[in-house]
Each structure stands twice: as structure tokens, then as C-alpha cells.
Amino acid sequence: MAEPVLIMVAPNGARRTKKDHPALPVSIAETARCAAECFATGAGAIHAHIRDEHGRHVLDPEGYKDLIAAIGREAGPDLAVQITTEAVGRYTPAQQRSLVNAVHPDAVSIAIREMLPDPEPYSEACDFYAWCRLEQIGVQHILYDLGDLERLLALRTSGALPDGPTAILMVLGRYADEHTSNPAELMAFAARLHEAGDADLIGMVCAFGKGERAALATALGLGLHARVGFENSIVDPHGRPIASNSISVAQVAGIAEVLGRSRVEGHRALEILGRTGHPSAAQ
């Protein structure tokens, strides 16, 4: 039997605006409604960003708390919520850690290259990762290329990251230069993961541009989990605009169904996003 799959929606991100797509959710109310729509079409988790009054990405603890509460009201308790610490060139590692300390979310995404930039002292970041594990905050490590993967593997070998299940998000393509994704990028990641033989790594994939569907279909076929949504692509494989995030989720859920992979949500979704420990202790 095929392994169940977590489909996580990333409905807005840090950079796009309604000028890019009028259906992009920006406000807390819009994002919460979008979360409910995507849960209904197959998402088991949401990767959440918030914006300030000018529509700019911001790491604001109170804003995140308001968003988490609004998503809970709109979508219910079984949609896992992951916040982001994305720096967008403005936030330091210390500010990212402070956000997580203040919000104490169920799950958070953190880029290895942002939390551990040279010459940032490793000790502070390592203590932070250990604290997240102790507090049962699921950490998903963002990997933008094979260099990031090599760094993560080295950190695990050295003991700088906690032992046990470790969630990773492999990013294919990028915003810059309209660099769209393709399955070949994923195969390079997959080959290195196979070589490493680290059974504790829990892999998820997101993919930019009109190559998103092909890349995610490949990921699902390889037994990986998928992140989909307007943060990464607002167009279909033919370059035509997609009407809504929920349509993107439904299409990926349809691929998973064909592959016999059932839906994951709730506590199991949080485990795939890096949270360990008994679920009842984390509530």
C-alpha cells in the first residue's frame, strides 16, 4: 500500500501581491478563508505568511497569533498550521528565533542558510533547534539547493541538529529570472538522499512556475510530500493563470489519489512537518 501524503498549501508567500494575481490572499481574513477552501479540496496543512498594512511580509508575533486563531475558526483543528521565518533580506537569525519563541507555533519553516549564515555562531542556532525539539515545535528545514542539503547532512552528523525525525523542504526553481522548476532538479536531490541513506529525513517538495505540476507529480511518485500554491506558482503547465489556491490543491490531490496515496491531516501532518513527542502533550 502506498504511503499517505501530506499536501501543504502555500497560498501567498512573501513577495507576490494582488497585482500578480487578484485572488492572492493577503489579509488575515483572506488567508483564513483560503485555508478553509484548501482544506476542503485536500490540503492537510498551510504554510502561513502575514503582511503588514502595506502588504509587506513581516515577522510579527501578534499577527501570527491572530492568523493561527483565524485559520482555526475557519478551517477547523485538523488543518495543521506552519508559520515561516523567511528573512527576505530584512530579518536576522536572532529576530527569526525571537519570533518562534514568542509565537510558540505547532510548526515552523526555517531556511538552513538563513538561520546559519557565516559567521553566525552555531551554538545559538543549535540551542534554538534543541529548544524547538524539547517544546515539540515542528521544524521543517528549507533547502534551496544541493549545497543546503550537504550542510544539513553535515549538521546532523556533527550533532548540531537534534537526532530523530527531521523534516526537509526541497525547493525547485526560484523567483529570480523566472527560473521555473523541472523534475530533473528533484532527481538530483533524490539521488543524494538515497546515497546518504538517512531514514529519519522526511521529504517534501515545492516547485516554482509552470513546471510545478510535473515536479510535484514526480515527488508524489517517489513517496515524498508536496507543497503547492500561489507562493510558488500562479500558472498551470501551459502558463495560463490558475483561478485559486484551492484549484491547485485539488489538482495535486487528484494526482495523489491516482497513485493510491491517502490524505494526511491533524497530528500526523504535524509529525511530517517535524514535530515529535506524544500529540496530547503538545496541545
N, C-alpha and C positions, 0 to 999 in steps of 0.2 A: 504493500500500500504506500502511495506517495505521501511524503511528509506534509503536514499542514503548512499554510503560508500566511505570513503577516503582510498585508498591504497597508502601507502608511501613506497618507495624503500630505503633500507639502503645498498648501493652497496659494501661498503668496511670496514668501521669501523676503529678502532684504532690499532688493533693487527694483523690481518691476513696479509700475504704477498703473492706474486706470487708463493712462494714455497708451500703455502697451496692450491692455485688454480691459474693456469696460466691466467685465464680470469678475475681475480680480478682487477678492475680499481684502479690505484694508482696515476697517474699524473692527473693534471687538465684536460688536453685534453681527457684522457681516461674516466674520471668521467663524463665529459660533454657529450661525445658520448653515454656513458651508460645511462645517464639521458634521452636523446632523444629516445633511443631504448625502455626504460621502459615506457616512456610517451606513446609511440605508442602502447604498449601492455596492458595499463590500469592503470598506476600509475598517481596519481594526485599531488604527492609531492615527494621530495627527501630529505633524511636525510644525510647531507653532511659533510664529513671529508676531511681534507687535510693532506698531508705528506710533510716532508722536503726532501732535496736532497738525504738523506739516506733511505727514505721510512718510517721514523718515524712519528707518529701522532704529530701534532703541532698546537697550538692555535696562528696562525699568522694572524693579521687583513688584511694585504695586500694580502696574499694568498687567504683568504676567499673572498675578494672583487673580485679578479681575477676569482675565481671559479664561483661565482654567475653570473658574467658577461658572462663567457663562457657557462654556462648552459642556460642562457637566449638566447644566439645566437644559440645554438644547438637545444634546446628543445622548445623554444618559451616562451611567457609570461604566459601561463596558467599552467605551472608546478611550483607549489609552492616550494620554497627552504627554508629548515630549516637547520641552522648550529648547531654544537654541541659545548658544553663547556666541554666535557668529560676530566676529570683530569688525568686519567691513573696514579695516584700516583705522578704526577710531578707538577701539577698546583694548586695554592691556590685559594680560593674563590675570593680574590681581583683580581687575574690575569684573572679569568673567567669573572668577571664583566667588567674588562677593555676591554676584547675582544669585548663584546657585545656593550659597549659604542663606541668603535672605528668603528665597522662594521655597526652598526645600521641595523641589518637584518630584514626581514619581520617576521621571526620566528626563535626560538632557543629552543633547548632541554637542560634542566638543572636538574641534579640529586639533589633531596632534601638532601640526605646525604652528597653530596659534597659541596653544597652551604651553608649548615647549620651544619657543623661539630662542635661538642663541642670542645673547648669553644668559637667558633666564635661568636662575638656579633650579636645578632639577628637584632639589629637596622640597621646595614649596609645592610644586605641582604634584610630586609623588605623595606627599602628605594629604593633599586635596583628594587625589584619586582614592587613597586608602579610606579617607573620611566618607566619601560617597559610597564606597562598598559597605562600610560599617552602618551608615544611615539608610541603606537599601535604596539608594538613588541610582537608577539605571543609567549608565554612561555608554553612549554609542560614540565610538571614535571615528571621526571623519577622515577619510584617506583620499587625497586628491590625485595621487599618482603612486607608482611603484616605490618611489623613494619614501613616501609616507608609510607604506606597508612595511618596508625594510626597517624603518625606525621603530614602528610598533613591535615588530617581532624581536628586535634587539632589546627594547624596553621590557618586554615580557621575560626574555631570557635572563636579563640582569636583575629581575625582581623589582624594577621601578614601578611596574603596574601590578595590581593585585592578581594572585593566582585565580584560576577558575574561569567560568564562562565570561567571554569578552565580546561585546557587540561591536561590529565594524560596519561602516557605510562606505562602499566603494563608489566614487564619483567618476562618471564617464562623461567626457566632453567638458565644456566650461562656457561661461558667459563671453569671455574675451574672443574677439574676432569671429563671433558666430560659429564657434567650433562645435559642431554637432557630434553626437556620440555614435559609436558603432560597436557591434558585438566583439570585434577584434580586440578592443581595449579590455573588455571583460575577460576574454580568454587569457590575456597576459596576466591579469590578476589571479585568475583561477589556477593557472599553471604554477605560479609562485606559492599559492596557498597549498596546493597539492604537494609541492616539494617540501614545504615547511612541515606538513603533517601535524598541524596544531588543531586537535579535535575540539578544543574549547572556543575557537573563534566562530562567532555567529554572524554570517554574512548577509548583508542587504545591499542592493544596488539602486542608484538613481542615475538618470541619464538625460543629458541636455538635447534640446532641439528635436527635429523631426525624426531622428534616429531613436527616440525614446522607446517606442513600442517594440522595435526589433531587439534592442538591448535588454529590455525587461522580459520579453518572451524568452530570450536566451537564459537570463538569470533564473527565471522560474523553472526552465527545463533542467538547469543544473542544481536545483534544490535550494536556491537562495531565496531571500525575501526581497520585496520590491517597494520602493518609494516612488510615487507618481504625483504629478500635479503641476500647477502653473508656475511654481518656483523654478522648475526645470524646463518645462515646455508648454507653450500655448498653441502649438500647431500639431496637426496629425502627420502621418508619414508622407503625405503629399504636400505639406506646407500650408494646409488650409487651417484657419483658426478653429480651435475646439471651443464649443459653446460654454462649457462649465467644467469645474474640477470633478464634479460627480460623474460626468460622462467619461473622463479619463480613468477614474477609479473603476467604473463599470466595465470598461474595455479590458483592463488588466485582470479584473476578477473573472471575466469570461475566459481569458487565456488560462488562468489557474484552474478553472472548472474543467476545461478540456483536458488538462494534464492530471486531473484527479486529485488536485490539492485543495483540501477543505480550508475554510476560513478560520483565522485565529483572532481572538479579541480578549479583552479583560486581563486577568492576571498573567495568562500565557503570553499575551502581547508584550507586557512589561518585562517578562523574562527574556524575550527575544531582543528587547531594547537594552538589556544589560543588568536588570535588577535581579538580585539574588536574595535568598532568605525566604522564610515562610510568608506567604501572602498576607495572612492575618496580622502579622507583626508589623507590616508596612502601612497599614491603614491608619 
